[in-house]
Amino acid sequence: MEQDEPMNLIDNVNKVVKYLKRKQAWKWQYIRYSIFRKLITHITGYSRLYYIRKIFLYLVENEYFIKQKTDKRSYLYKFKSDSETNVINKEITISFD
């Protein structure tokens, strides 16, 4: 892929999503960003980290991934299947005095 030509973000996002669905990536469970970075590089042909990160951030912001914080200062990501919904788990404590 030519590095000088402009990147079409939506086309590349669609390519990545189609590939991940075909590979059933939700079965991989939670994996590091670096693995998804290599996959996006393979799928799109881009080697510039700016483009790869831009595609990945678009996917995260549009909830294609479930994000899980590790005990360190990093995150793991899981590609969501079509059947998974957005579930928010929060604990709320209410006390009456």
Backbone as JSON Lines, residues from 0, in Angstrom:
{"i":0,"aa":"M","n":[0.86,-1.17,0.0],"ca":[0.0,0.0,0.0],"c":[0.9,1.23,0.0]}
{"i":1,"aa":"E","n":[0.56,2.2,-0.8],"ca":[1.32,3.43,-0.86],"c":[1.15,4.22,0.42]}
{"i":2,"aa":"Q","n":[2.24,4.7,0.98],"ca":[2.19,5.47,2.22],"c":[1.79,6.92,1.96]}
{"i":3,"aa":"D","n":[1.94,7.41,0.74],"ca":[1.65,8.81,0.43],"c":[0.18,9.05,0.1]}
{"i":4,"aa":"E","n":[-0.53,8.03,-0.32],"ca":[-1.92,8.25,-0.66],"c":[-2.76,8.38,0.6]}
{"i":5,"aa":"P","n":[-3.82,9.19,0.56],"ca":[-4.64,9.4,1.77],"c":[-5.39,8.13,2.16]}
{"i":6,"aa":"M","n":[-5.56,7.95,3.45],"ca":[-6.23,6.77,3.97],"c":[-7.73,7.04,4.04]}
{"i":7,"aa":"N","n":[-8.53,6.1,3.57],"ca":[-9.97,6.19,3.72],"c":[-10.34,5.4,4.97]}
{"i":8,"aa":"L","n":[-10.62,6.1,6.05],"ca":[-10.82,5.48,7.36],"c":[-11.97,4.49,7.35]}
{"i":9,"aa":"I","n":[-13.12,4.88,6.84],"ca":[-14.31,4.03,6.89],"c":[-14.11,2.75,6.07]}
{"i":10,"aa":"D","n":[-13.5,2.86,4.9],"ca":[-13.24,1.65,4.09],"c":[-12.33,0.68,4.83]}
{"i":11,"aa":"N","n":[-11.3,1.22,5.46],"ca":[-10.37,0.36,6.19],"c":[-11.01,-0.25,7.43]}
{"i":12,"aa":"V","n":[-11.83,0.52,8.11],"ca":[-12.56,-0.02,9.28],"c":[-13.46,-1.16,8.83]}
{"i":13,"aa":"N","n":[-14.17,-0.98,7.74],"ca":[-15.05,-2.04,7.22],"c":[-14.27,-3.29,6.86]}
{"i":14,"aa":"K","n":[-13.08,-3.12,6.27],"ca":[-12.22,-4.26,5.95],"c":[-11.82,-5.02,7.21]}
{"i":15,"aa":"V","n":[-11.42,-4.27,8.23],"ca":[-10.96,-4.88,9.48],"c":[-12.11,-5.62,10.16]}
{"i":16,"aa":"V","n":[-13.28,-4.99,10.24],"ca":[-14.43,-5.61,10.89],"c":[-14.84,-6.88,10.14]}
{"i":17,"aa":"K","n":[-14.88,-6.81,8.82],"ca":[-15.24,-7.98,8.02],"c":[-14.26,-9.13,8.26]}
{"i":18,"aa":"Y","n":[-12.97,-8.82,8.3],"ca":[-11.94,-9.84,8.53],"c":[-12.1,-10.46,9.92]}
{"i":19,"aa":"L","n":[-12.28,-9.61,10.94],"ca":[-12.4,-10.11,12.32],"c":[-13.67,-10.96,12.5]}
{"i":20,"aa":"K","n":[-14.74,-10.58,11.81],"ca":[-15.96,-11.4,11.88],"c":[-15.75,-12.74,11.19]}
{"i":21,"aa":"R","n":[-15.08,-12.72,10.05],"ca":[-14.84,-13.96,9.32],"c":[-13.96,-14.91,10.12]}
{"i":22,"aa":"K","n":[-13.0,-14.36,10.86],"ca":[-12.1,-15.16,11.69],"c":[-12.69,-15.49,13.06]}
{"i":23,"aa":"Q","n":[-13.9,-14.99,13.34],"ca":[-14.57,-15.17,14.63],"c":[-13.66,-14.75,15.78]}
{"i":24,"aa":"A","n":[-13.19,-13.51,15.7],"ca":[-12.2,-13.0,16.65],"c":[-12.71,-12.92,18.08]}
{"i":25,"aa":"W","n":[-14.02,-12.95,18.27],"ca":[-14.55,-12.91,19.64],"c":[-14.18,-14.17,20.41]}
{"i":26,"aa":"K","n":[-13.83,-15.23,19.73],"ca":[-13.41,-16.47,20.4],"c":[-12.0,-16.38,20.96]}
{"i":27,"aa":"W","n":[-11.24,-15.36,20.57],"ca":[-9.87,-15.19,21.05],"c":[-9.83,-14.63,22.46]}
{"i":28,"aa":"Q","n":[-10.97,-14.18,22.96],"ca":[-11.07,-13.56,24.28],"c":[-10.28,-12.25,24.31]}
{"i":29,"aa":"Y","n":[-9.72,-11.9,25.46],"ca":[-9.04,-10.61,25.63],"c":[-7.57,-10.73,25.22]}
{"i":30,"aa":"I","n":[-7.16,-9.83,24.3],"ca":[-5.77,-9.81,23.85],"c":[-5.24,-8.38,23.82]}
{"i":31,"aa":"R","n":[-3.94,-8.25,23.71],"ca":[-3.27,-6.95,23.75],"c":[-3.48,-6.16,22.45]}
{"i":32,"aa":"Y","n":[-3.31,-4.85,22.57],"ca":[-3.39,-3.98,21.41],"c":[-2.37,-4.38,20.35]}
{"i":33,"aa":"S","n":[-1.18,-4.8,20.77],"ca":[-0.12,-5.11,19.81],"c":[-0.53,-6.22,18.84]}
{"i":34,"aa":"I","n":[-1.33,-7.15,19.3],"ca":[-1.81,-8.23,18.4],"c":[-2.79,-7.65,17.37]}
{"i":35,"aa":"F","n":[-3.71,-6.8,17.85],"ca":[-4.64,-6.15,16.91],"c":[-3.89,-5.24,15.95]}
{"i":36,"aa":"R","n":[-2.82,-4.6,16.42],"ca":[-2.01,-3.74,15.56],"c":[-1.41,-4.55,14.4]}
{"i":37,"aa":"K","n":[-0.9,-5.72,14.72],"ca":[-0.33,-6.58,13.67],"c":[-1.41,-7.04,12.69]}
{"i":38,"aa":"L","n":[-2.59,-7.36,13.22],"ca":[-3.7,-7.78,12.35],"c":[-4.13,-6.65,11.42]}
{"i":39,"aa":"I","n":[-4.26,-5.44,11.97],"ca":[-4.68,-4.3,11.15],"c":[-3.63,-4.02,10.08]}
{"i":40,"aa":"T","n":[-2.35,-4.15,10.42],"ca":[-1.28,-3.97,9.44],"c":[-1.42,-5.0,8.32]}
{"i":41,"aa":"H","n":[-1.68,-6.24,8.69],"ca":[-1.84,-7.32,7.71],"c":[-3.05,-7.08,6.8]}
{"i":42,"aa":"I","n":[-4.16,-6.66,7.39],"ca":[-5.42,-6.5,6.64],"c":[-5.35,-5.31,5.69]}
{"i":43,"aa":"T","n":[-4.86,-4.17,6.2],"ca":[-4.89,-2.94,5.4],"c":[-3.66,-2.74,4.55]}
{"i":44,"aa":"G","n":[-2.54,-3.31,4.95],"ca":[-1.29,-3.09,4.23],"c":[-0.56,-1.85,4.67]}
{"i":45,"aa":"Y","n":[-1.1,-1.12,5.64],"ca":[-0.44,0.08,6.15],"c":[0.6,-0.31,7.18]}
{"i":46,"aa":"S","n":[1.74,0.39,7.14],"ca":[2.76,0.14,8.16],"c":[2.95,1.35,9.06]}
{"i":47,"aa":"R","n":[2.35,2.47,8.69],"ca":[2.45,3.67,9.51],"c":[1.59,3.52,10.75]}
{"i":48,"aa":"L","n":[2.21,3.64,11.92],"ca":[1.5,3.45,13.18],"c":[0.37,4.46,13.38]}
{"i":49,"aa":"Y","n":[0.52,5.66,12.83],"ca":[-0.53,6.67,12.95],"c":[-1.84,6.16,12.34]}
{"i":50,"aa":"Y","n":[-1.79,5.59,11.15],"ca":[-2.99,5.06,10.49],"c":[-3.58,3.88,11.24]}
{"i":51,"aa":"I","n":[-2.7,3.0,11.69],"ca":[-3.16,1.8,12.41],"c":[-3.85,2.19,13.7]}
{"i":52,"aa":"R","n":[-3.24,3.11,14.43],"ca":[-3.83,3.56,15.71],"c":[-5.16,4.27,15.47]}
{"i":53,"aa":"K","n":[-5.22,5.05,14.4],"ca":[-6.46,5.77,14.07],"c":[-7.6,4.78,13.8]}
{"i":54,"aa":"I","n":[-7.34,3.72,13.06],"ca":[-8.34,2.69,12.78],"c":[-8.75,2.0,14.08]}
{"i":55,"aa":"F","n":[-7.76,1.64,14.9],"ca":[-8.05,0.95,16.15],"c":[-8.89,1.82,17.09]}
{"i":56,"aa":"L","n":[-8.52,3.08,17.24],"ca":[-9.27,3.99,18.12],"c":[-10.7,4.19,17.63]}
{"i":57,"aa":"Y","n":[-10.88,4.25,16.32],"ca":[-12.24,4.35,15.77],"c":[-13.06,3.13,16.17]}
{"i":58,"aa":"L","n":[-12.46,1.94,16.07],"ca":[-13.15,0.71,16.45],"c":[-13.49,0.68,17.93]}
{"i":59,"aa":"V","n":[-12.58,1.15,18.77],"ca":[-12.83,1.18,20.22],"c":[-13.93,2.18,20.56]}
{"i":60,"aa":"E","n":[-13.85,3.38,19.98],"ca":[-14.84,4.43,20.26],"c":[-16.23,4.04,19.79]}
{"i":61,"aa":"N","n":[-16.32,3.24,18.76],"ca":[-17.62,2.82,18.23],"c":[-18.04,1.44,18.76]}
{"i":62,"aa":"E","n":[-17.42,1.04,19.85],"ca":[-17.79,-0.13,20.63],"c":[-17.77,-1.45,19.85]}
{"i":63,"aa":"Y","n":[-16.76,-1.62,19.02],"ca":[-16.53,-2.92,18.39],"c":[-15.74,-3.82,19.33]}
{"i":64,"aa":"F","n":[-15.14,-3.21,20.38],"ca":[-14.33,-3.95,21.34],"c":[-14.86,-3.77,22.75]}
{"i":65,"aa":"I","n":[-14.61,-4.76,23.58],"ca":[-14.82,-4.65,25.01],"c":[-13.43,-4.43,25.6]}
{"i":66,"aa":"K","n":[-13.32,-3.41,26.43],"ca":[-12.03,-3.01,26.97],"c":[-11.94,-3.47,28.43]}
{"i":67,"aa":"Q","n":[-10.83,-4.09,28.81],"ca":[-10.66,-4.59,30.17],"c":[-9.31,-4.11,30.71]}
{"i":68,"aa":"K","n":[-9.35,-3.46,31.87],"ca":[-8.12,-2.96,32.48],"c":[-7.39,-4.1,33.17]}
{"i":69,"aa":"T","n":[-6.07,-4.13,32.99],"ca":[-5.26,-5.15,33.65],"c":[-4.78,-4.61,34.99]}
{"i":70,"aa":"D","n":[-4.08,-5.43,35.76],"ca":[-3.55,-4.97,37.04],"c":[-2.44,-3.94,36.85]}
{"i":71,"aa":"K","n":[-1.82,-3.95,35.7],"ca":[-0.83,-2.93,35.37],"c":[-1.57,-1.75,34.76]}
{"i":72,"aa":"R","n":[-0.85,-0.82,34.19],"ca":[-1.51,0.34,33.58],"c":[-1.76,0.12,32.09]}
{"i":73,"aa":"S","n":[-2.41,-0.98,31.76],"ca":[-2.68,-1.27,30.36],"c":[-4.07,-1.9,30.23]}
{"i":74,"aa":"Y","n":[-4.46,-2.12,29.0],"ca":[-5.78,-2.69,28.71],"c":[-5.65,-3.9,27.81]}
{"i":75,"aa":"L","n":[-6.63,-4.77,27.91],"ca":[-6.8,-5.87,26.98],"c":[-8.11,-5.62,26.24]}
{"i":76,"aa":"Y","n":[-8.21,-6.12,25.02],"ca":[-9.38,-5.86,24.19],"c":[-9.94,-7.16,23.66]}
{"i":77,"aa":"K","n":[-11.27,-7.2,23.57],"ca":[-11.95,-8.36,23.01],"c":[-12.91,-7.85,21.92]}
{"i":78,"aa":"F","n":[-12.82,-8.44,20.75],"ca":[-13.74,-8.09,19.67],"c":[-15.11,-8.62,20.03]}
{"i":79,"aa":"K","n":[-16.13,-7.77,19.9],"ca":[-17.48,-8.17,20.28],"c":[-18.16,-8.91,19.13]}
{"i":80,"aa":"S","n":[-18.86,-9.98,19.49],"ca":[-19.66,-10.68,18.48],"c":[-20.96,-9.9,18.29]}
{"i":81,"aa":"D","n":[-21.69,-10.23,17.24],"ca":[-22.95,-9.55,16.97],"c":[-23.98,-9.79,18.07]}
{"i":82,"aa":"S","n":[-23.87,-10.92,18.76],"ca":[-24.87,-11.25,19.77],"c":[-24.58,-10.61,21.13]}
{"i":83,"aa":"E","n":[-23.38,-10.07,21.33],"ca":[-23.04,-9.45,22.61],"c":[-23.63,-8.06,22.69]}
{"i":84,"aa":"T","n":[-24.16,-7.75,23.86],"ca":[-24.73,-6.43,24.08],"c":[-23.79,-5.62,24.96]}
{"i":85,"aa":"N","n":[-24.07,-4.35,25.08],"ca":[-23.28,-3.5,25.94],"c":[-23.8,-3.63,27.36]}
{"i":86,"aa":"V","n":[-23.07,-4.35,28.17],"ca":[-23.46,-4.55,29.55],"c":[-22.54,-3.72,30.42]}
{"i":87,"aa":"I","n":[-23.14,-2.95,31.3],"ca":[-22.36,-2.13,32.21],"c":[-22.54,-2.7,33.61]}
{"i":88,"aa":"N","n":[-21.44,-3.1,34.21],"ca":[-21.47,-3.64,35.56],"c":[-20.94,-2.6,36.52]}
{"i":89,"aa":"K","n":[-21.8,-2.07,37.37],"ca":[-21.37,-1.11,38.37],"c":[-22.05,-1.47,39.68]}
{"i":90,"aa":"E","n":[-21.32,-1.27,40.74],"ca":[-21.86,-1.54,42.06],"c":[-22.27,-0.23,42.69]}
{"i":91,"aa":"I","n":[-23.49,-0.17,43.2],"ca":[-24.0,1.05,43.81],"c":[-24.4,0.73,45.24]}
{"i":92,"aa":"T","n":[-23.95,1.56,46.15],"ca":[-24.3,1.4,47.56],"c":[-25.17,2.57,47.98]}
{"i":93,"aa":"I","n":[-26.33,2.27,48.53],"ca":[-27.25,3.29,49.0],"c":[-27.47,3.06,50.48]}
{"i":94,"aa":"S","n":[-27.26,4.09,51.25],"ca":[-27.5,3.95,52.7],"c":[-28.51,5.01,53.13]}
{"i":95,"aa":"F","n":[-29.42,4.58,53.99],"ca":[-30.43,5.49,54.55],"c":[-30.1,5.71,56.01]}
{"i":96,"aa":"D","n":[-29.95,6.95,56.38],"ca":[-29.63,7.27,57.78],"c":[-30.85,7.65,58.57]}
